[in-house]
Amino acid sequence: MLDPVSKHQSFGDRAVSLPLPIRLEGLTYESAGKRVIDDIDLEIDCQRLTVIMGPNGAGKSVLLRLLHGLIAPTAGKITWAGRPLDGFLAKRQAMVFQRPVLLRRSAAANVSHALGLRHITDPERTKLVAEALKLAGLEEHAATPARILSGGEQQRLCLARALSLEPDVLFLDEPTSSLDPASALMIEELLLDAQRRGIKVILVTHDVGQARRLAKDVVFLNHGRAIEHQDSESFFTSPHSESARAFLRGGLVL
């Protein structure tokens, strides 16, 4: 059993524990002969929101997929509170991608389908669907085909669907990169709410302003390596590496 680290009240008012710390040891991933993630040693034990930043091609999205178990490392390992990722831990996680991934069904049916895969049955499923749509501000769009919602509405639906699964850890890969400022702000507010409820949020973003607003803990990647890992205040005021300093001032990162 995992040792309890922190508690949060989920949609169903059930308390769960966070599987922290997340420890990466010698984590390496190669694709097509290229080393995308290069021998990362890292420990994330901050219960607050962690942002993964870095220039294009740094390996941010690949690292997120490794953490979530979507791909397997070439070498090294990831452990969660001392245990490898397994089916039980996988069900305690959720992920939101850069582009909304939705079924050709109504907004409500998209949430209901995800809950069904977790073997949640009525009447609890009906309750959780309603709560998810309310959280996303989409109550009036319950019967609307998800794929005709606006981009911001679709991404809010994806996020609310993920949160309806009551994750302990929520991964997000550039969830606001193609959204207008108002829609991005709504997503940020949902993430802050999730953090307040004790969900561990790990967010990949290229938006320095967004990272400043949200992050409590920052991992900075470059060329597949974890160059820095600091609390957000220290990172944004006094980064250790020249590559991080260049990134924050909008310059060329070598």
C-alpha positions in Angstrom: 0.0 0.0 0.0 1.1 3.6 -0.6 1.9 5.7 2.4 -0.6 8.6 2.7 1.0 11.9 1.7 -1.8 14.3 1.2 -5.6 14.2 1.0 -8.1 15.8 -1.2 -11.9 15.5 -1.6 -12.8 14.3 -5.0 -16.0 14.6 -7.0 -17.4 11.7 -5.1 -16.2 13.1 -1.7 -13.7 10.3 -1.3 -10.3 11.0 0.2 -7.3 9.5 -1.5 -3.5 9.8 -1.1 -1.0 11.2 -3.5 1.7 8.7 -4.8 4.6 11.0 -4.0 7.5 11.3 -4.4 7.9 10.7 -8.1 11.5 9.6 -8.6 13.3 9.3 -11.9 16.6 7.4 -12.0 18.8 7.4 -15.1 15.7 7.9 -17.2 16.5 7.7 -20.9 14.4 7.4 -24.0 15.6 7.0 -27.6 13.6 7.2 -30.8 14.9 6.6 -34.3 18.5 6.6 -33.1 18.1 9.9 -31.3 18.3 10.3 -27.5 15.2 12.4 -26.7 15.5 12.0 -22.9 19.0 11.8 -21.6 19.8 10.2 -18.3 17.5 12.2 -16.1 17.7 11.9 -12.3 14.9 13.9 -10.7 12.6 13.8 -7.7 9.3 15.6 -7.5 7.8 15.6 -4.1 6.2 19.1 -4.1 2.4 18.6 -3.5 1.7 21.8 -5.5 1.7 22.5 -9.2 4.8 21.5 -11.1 5.6 23.1 -14.4 7.9 21.5 -17.0 9.5 24.2 -19.3 12.1 24.4 -22.0 12.6 25.3 -25.6 11.1 23.4 -28.5 12.5 19.9 -28.9 13.7 19.8 -25.3 11.8 16.6 -24.6 9.0 18.1 -22.5 6.1 16.2 -24.0 8.1 12.9 -24.2 8.9 13.2 -20.5 5.2 13.7 -19.7 4.3 10.6 -21.7 7.0 8.6 -19.9 5.7 9.8 -16.5 2.1 8.8 -17.5 3.2 5.4 -18.8 2.2 6.0 -22.4 5.6 5.0 -23.5 8.3 2.9 -21.9 11.8 4.2 -21.2 14.8 2.9 -23.1 16.8 2.8 -19.8 16.3 3.9 -16.2 13.2 3.8 -14.2 10.3 5.9 -12.7 8.9 5.1 -9.3 5.9 6.5 -7.5 6.2 6.5 -3.7 8.8 3.7 -4.1 6.8 1.5 -6.5 6.9 1.2 -10.3 3.9 2.3 -12.4 1.3 -0.5 -12.5 -2.4 -0.8 -13.3 -3.4 0.5 -9.9 -1.3 3.6 -10.1 -2.3 4.2 -13.8 -5.9 4.5 -12.7 -4.9 7.2 -10.2 -3.7 9.4 -13.1 -5.3 11.4 -15.9 -3.9 13.4 -18.8 -5.1 16.2 -21.0 -3.4 16.7 -24.4 -2.5 19.7 -26.4 -5.3 19.0 -28.9 -8.7 18.0 -27.5 -9.3 14.3 -27.8 -13.1 13.8 -28.0 -15.5 11.1 -29.1 -18.2 11.8 -31.7 -20.8 12.0 -28.9 -22.4 14.7 -26.8 -20.4 16.5 -24.2 -22.2 14.5 -21.4 -21.6 11.2 -23.2 -17.9 11.9 -23.5 -17.6 12.2 -19.7 -20.0 9.3 -19.2 -17.9 7.0 -21.5 -14.7 7.7 -19.5 -16.4 7.0 -16.2 -17.8 3.8 -17.7 -14.3 2.6 -18.5 -13.6 2.9 -14.8 -16.7 0.7 -14.1 -18.6 3.5 -12.5 -22.3 2.8 -12.8 -25.5 4.8 -12.3 -26.6 6.7 -10.3 -23.1 7.8 -9.4 -22.1 8.1 -13.0 -25.0 10.5 -13.7 -24.0 12.6 -10.7 -20.3 12.8 -11.7 -21.2 13.8 -15.3 -23.4 16.6 -14.0 -20.7 17.8 -11.6 -18.0 17.7 -14.4 -20.1 19.7 -16.8 -20.9 22.2 -14.1 -17.2 22.5 -13.2 -16.4 23.3 -16.9 -19.3 25.7 -17.2 -20.9 23.5 -19.9 -24.2 22.5 -18.2 -26.1 24.1 -21.1 -24.1 22.1 -23.6 -24.7 18.6 -22.1 -26.5 17.4 -25.2 -24.3 19.3 -27.7 -22.0 17.2 -29.9 -18.6 17.7 -28.4 -16.9 18.2 -31.7 -18.9 21.3 -32.5 -18.0 23.1 -29.3 -15.5 25.9 -29.5 -11.9 25.1 -29.0 -11.9 26.5 -25.5 -15.1 24.6 -24.6 -13.6 21.4 -25.9 -10.5 21.8 -23.8 -12.5 22.6 -20.7 -14.6 19.5 -21.4 -11.4 17.4 -21.7 -10.1 18.8 -18.4 -13.4 18.3 -16.6 -13.6 14.7 -18.0 -10.1 14.0 -16.6 -11.0 15.5 -13.2 -14.2 13.4 -13.1 -12.0 10.3 -12.9 -10.8 11.6 -9.5 -7.1 11.5 -10.3 -4.4 11.9 -7.7 -2.1 13.2 -10.4 -3.1 15.2 -13.5 -0.8 15.7 -16.5 -1.3 18.4 -19.0 0.6 18.9 -22.2 0.3 22.5 -23.4 -3.4 22.6 -22.8 -3.9 26.3 -23.7 -1.4 26.7 -26.5 -4.1 27.2 -29.2 -6.7 29.0 -27.0 -7.6 32.7 -26.8 -6.7 34.5 -23.5 -10.1 34.2 -22.0 -10.3 30.5 -22.6 -6.8 30.0 -21.3 -7.7 31.9 -18.1 -10.6 29.6 -17.5 -8.4 26.5 -17.9 -5.9 28.1 -15.5 -8.7 28.7 -12.9 -9.7 25.0 -13.2 -6.1 24.0 -12.6 -5.8 26.2 -9.5 -9.0 24.7 -8.2 -7.7 21.2 -8.8 -4.5 22.1 -6.9 -6.5 23.6 -4.0 -8.4 20.2 -3.8 -5.1 18.4 -3.4 -4.6 17.0 -6.9 -1.0 17.0 -8.0 -0.8 18.9 -11.3 2.1 18.5 -13.7 1.9 21.0 -16.5 4.0 21.3 -19.7 3.9 24.9 -21.0 6.0 27.2 -23.2 4.1 30.2 -21.8 6.4 32.0 -19.3 3.6 34.2 -18.1 1.4 31.2 -17.4 4.2 29.4 -15.6 4.7 32.5 -13.4 1.0 32.5 -12.6 0.7 28.8 -11.8 4.0 27.1 -10.9 5.2 26.4 -7.4 7.9 24.0 -8.7 9.7 24.2 -12.0 11.6 21.6 -14.0 13.6 23.1 -16.9 14.6 20.8 -19.8 17.1 21.4 -22.6 18.4 18.8 -25.0 16.6 16.0 -23.1 18.3 16.8 -19.8 16.9 18.3 -16.6 19.0 21.4 -16.4 17.2 22.9 -13.4 14.7 22.0 -10.7 13.8 24.7 -8.3 10.9 26.3 -6.6 9.2 28.8 -8.9 10.3 31.9 -7.1 13.9 30.9 -7.2 13.7 29.8 -10.8 12.1 33.0 -12.1 14.3 35.4 -10.1 17.7 33.6 -10.3 18.0 30.7 -12.6 21.2 28.8 -12.4 21.9 28.0 -16.0 22.5 30.3 -19.0 20.0 28.3 -21.0 17.3 29.0 -18.5 18.2 32.7 -18.4 18.1 32.9 -22.2 14.7 31.1 -22.3 13.2 33.5 -19.7 14.3 36.6 -21.6 13.1 35.2 -24.9 16.5 34.6 -26.4 18.1 31.8 -28.3 18.6 28.7 -26.1 21.7 26.8 -27.0 
